[in-house]
Amino acid sequence: MTPRGLPGLERVREALTSKAKEKFWARDLRPGVSLRSTFLATDSTVRTDSRGTPYLSLKLVDKTGAVDARMWRLPNELLKGLEDPEYVYVEGHAHEYRGMLQVKLERLSVLPKTEVEEEDYLPATEKDRRALAAEVIEAGRSFEDAHMKELFERMVGDEELWNAFCSAPAAKGMHHARIGGLLEHSVSCLRVARRLAEIYPVDRDLLLFGVIFHDVGKTCELSWEGGSFSYTTPGRLQGHVVLGDRIVAAHVAQIPGFPEELALQVSHVMLSHQGELEYGSPEQPKTLEALLVNLVDNLDARTAMFLETTRNVSPGGWSHHENPLRRALYVPDPSATEADDEADHTAKGDTPAGAPE
């Protein structure tokens, strides 16, 4: 039986090897580039354009990033779209559409999992995870409170938990949805919090512990096996806020003489870090440390949403409005500002920088 979407695909598959994906990655795409490669297809849906013609809208994903794609002239096999997600072989070319990088597909075929190396298609942080982990451990060594230091050491000393913490995505799709994303997000929050601890009268150890481990429940809420990110049954039934509080509480219980008041404050930071009831927190932040953990978490998450949404937007262009921030996002063009400044200087009779006098 011929695979869906591309009659005679055998001729192409003969050229594919276990190393085929290494020849072309999402990060290599630029306007005008033609591609023949394999990706993980996600967010697939069939829509109609202004002329009533059906087309396939999807994202092409690999470990280096993602790009929006469109395909017209759909064969019957694709008129109902794709299962989500599916591995695909595609041919097409990249172009700029309304300031955004997009791929127009000419051919597409679904590939069985046996023909791909799944780790090539799971988005992964491009940052050095060992260096990020070392930064977290170094922060814990700076704790002054003996009980908080022991709690931190027990958390990072739990090998199964620590390995999951350094590998897990921070979300299924909203922000830092990549292998190592949780660690990356936590370190970004840590860097901001260190500065805040120099400005505000906070319990530094509690604040830093909170920004590092506020999302530790994601290690149980999410699964990153099988070629995609998904929610586990505990994640669906309890959510990462409750799961994270239980993980920390279990380690607190192992420390003799851990102060009850401190344990209560740690738990409050964990339970309130989402900020609002509708976002999954059973309580709103009611201590300064809890408030700052919530604000720093939100700051880094929303910044990541912006950067990830506009990754394929050209300077001076706008993103689509279908993104976690639910609005079209603008990327200023620095060259336009420089041109305006030069024109302003010229109008005033100033000599442009670098011009002969």
Summary of the structure (lengths in Angstrom):
residues: 357
radius of gyration: 24.3
end to end distance: 75.2
largest distance: 76.7
contacts: 1109
relative contact order: 0.09
helix: 44%
strand: 18%
